[in-house]
């Protein structure tokens, strides 16, 4: 039986950051955001723009907590999530 293999791999944005609260406590968090960037759509000329957009989405969600006095990004990157679908012809 012949089949076709369809690549639906996408990139997940992962960020690690340090939060300093108003009460001088500190914590390190890691968040993930599934993006709609497909496998062959992330290139060196648009990677920085996509990273900046994802960073804004995550940071805007985090700063809604009013106790945060400072936020420092420690690490951020895109991780490829492999996803294939096989269809029988």
Secondary structure as UniProt FT lines:
FT   STRAND          3..7
FT   STRAND          10..21
FT   TURN            22..23
FT   STRAND          26..38
FT   HELIX           39..41
FT   TURN            44..46
FT   HELIX           47..62
FT   TURN            63..64
FT   TURN            66..67
FT   STRAND          68..81
FT   STRAND          84..88
//
